[in-house]
Amino acid sequence: MVAIKRTRTYVAKPTELNPRWHLFDASVLPLGRMAGEIATILQGKHRPIYTATINTGDFVVVVNSATVKTTGKKREQKEYNFHSGYKGGLRTVTMDKMLDRTPNKVIEMAVWGMLPKTNLGRHMLKRMKVYSGPDHPHQAQIAGYAPTEGASEDNA
């Protein structure tokens, strides 16, 4: 009788997690492509130790959110809807006004739309830091890592 080798499912252990830091420049890639790459990194799907039930993702720093790159007429035509919960409580804001008021929120909402809507997804989103200008306080964490595709080249 031949023994059948059983393969076991791999589950990442907390001691094996070593989150890295990635820097993205919002003025380089279009918003949707950048948000997709960021969501993949936050979930940890780019790493071989990916486990769906554990936060195996990395940290992401996004700079220049005020000058986010978009295609077409999205700045004038894209609308964000917010509802207060009361009758007639729908508020609609265009992307242009949103970028004037809170440019970080545009990137956060785009990435949140691509993450799972669970407690783990909320923890993943907390690992993303967004800044409207080119300066950020995470230079020391990013210093040891090469920039990711679509990231700014000044921190190599």
C-alpha positions in Angstrom: 0.0 0.0 0.0 1.3 3.4 -1.0 1.2 6.2 1.6 -0.3 9.4 0.3 1.5 12.5 1.3 -0.8 15.1 2.9 -0.2 18.7 2.2 -1.1 21.2 4.9 -2.5 24.7 4.5 0.0 27.4 5.4 -1.1 30.0 8.0 1.2 32.9 8.7 2.3 33.3 12.3 2.6 36.7 14.0 6.4 36.1 14.5 6.8 35.7 10.7 5.2 39.1 9.9 7.7 41.7 9.0 5.8 44.7 7.5 7.6 46.9 5.1 7.0 50.5 4.1 6.1 51.6 0.6 6.0 55.1 -0.8 3.5 56.2 -3.5 3.4 59.5 -5.3 -0.3 60.3 -6.3 0.8 62.5 -9.1 2.5 59.7 -11.0 -0.2 57.0 -11.5 -3.9 57.4 -12.2 -6.1 57.2 -9.1 -7.7 53.8 -9.8 -4.5 52.1 -10.8 -2.7 53.4 -7.7 -5.6 52.5 -5.4 -5.5 48.9 -6.8 -1.8 48.5 -6.1 -2.2 50.0 -2.7 -5.1 47.7 -1.8 -3.0 44.7 -2.9 -0.1 45.8 -0.7 -2.3 46.6 2.3 -3.9 43.1 2.1 -0.5 41.4 1.7 -1.4 39.6 -1.5 2.0 40.5 -3.0 3.8 38.4 -0.4 4.1 34.6 -0.4 3.0 34.4 3.3 -0.5 35.8 2.4 -3.2 34.5 4.7 -6.7 35.8 4.3 -7.6 35.8 8.0 -4.4 37.6 9.2 -3.2 41.1 8.4 -0.1 40.2 6.5 0.0 43.5 4.6 2.6 46.3 4.6 2.4 50.0 5.4 1.8 52.5 2.6 2.6 56.2 2.6 1.0 58.3 -0.2 2.3 61.8 -0.9 1.0 64.6 -3.2 -2.7 63.7 -2.7 -3.7 67.3 -3.6 -2.3 66.8 -7.1 -3.8 63.3 -7.7 -3.6 62.2 -11.3 -7.0 61.5 -13.0 -8.1 60.7 -16.6 -10.9 62.2 -18.6 -13.3 64.6 -17.0 -13.4 62.9 -13.6 -12.6 66.0 -11.7 -15.8 67.7 -12.9 -18.1 64.7 -13.4 -17.2 62.2 -10.6 -19.6 62.7 -7.6 -19.3 61.4 -4.1 -22.7 60.9 -2.2 -23.1 61.2 1.5 -26.4 60.7 3.3 -27.3 61.9 6.8 -29.9 59.2 7.3 -32.8 61.6 7.3 -35.2 62.3 4.4 -33.7 64.6 1.9 -30.3 64.2 3.6 -28.4 63.3 0.5 -25.3 65.5 -0.2 -23.4 65.3 -3.4 -19.9 66.6 -3.8 -17.8 66.7 -7.0 -14.2 65.4 -7.0 -13.0 68.9 -7.7 -14.6 70.3 -4.5 -13.5 67.2 -2.5 -9.9 67.8 -3.6 -10.1 71.4 -2.6 -11.5 70.6 0.9 -9.9 67.2 1.9 -7.6 65.8 -0.8 -6.7 62.8 1.4 -10.3 61.6 1.5 -10.3 61.0 -2.3 -7.5 58.5 -2.1 -8.8 56.9 1.2 -12.2 56.3 -0.4 -10.8 54.9 -3.6 -8.6 52.4 -1.6 -11.4 51.6 0.9 -13.6 50.6 -2.1 -11.1 47.9 -3.0 -10.5 46.5 0.5 -12.8 43.9 2.3 -15.6 45.5 4.3 -14.7 43.7 7.6 -12.8 44.5 10.8 -9.7 43.2 9.1 -10.3 45.6 6.2 -10.5 48.6 8.6 -7.2 47.5 10.2 -5.6 47.4 6.8 -6.8 50.9 6.0 -5.2 52.2 9.2 -1.8 51.1 7.8 -2.1 53.7 5.0 -0.9 57.3 5.6 -1.9 60.0 3.2 -0.3 63.4 2.9 -1.4 66.3 0.6 2.2 67.6 0.1 5.5 65.9 -0.8 6.7 65.9 2.9 5.9 63.1 5.4 7.2 62.1 8.8 8.0 58.4 7.8 11.3 58.9 6.1 13.2 56.7 8.6 10.9 53.7 8.1 11.0 54.0 4.3 14.8 54.6 4.1 15.8 50.9 3.9 13.4 49.9 1.1 13.6 50.5 -2.6 10.6 52.4 -4.0 7.7 50.4 -5.5 6.5 50.8 -9.0 4.7 54.1 -9.4 6.4 55.4 -6.3 8.6 58.5 -6.3 12.2 57.9 -7.2 13.7 60.4 -4.7 13.7 57.9 -1.8 15.8 55.1 -3.4 
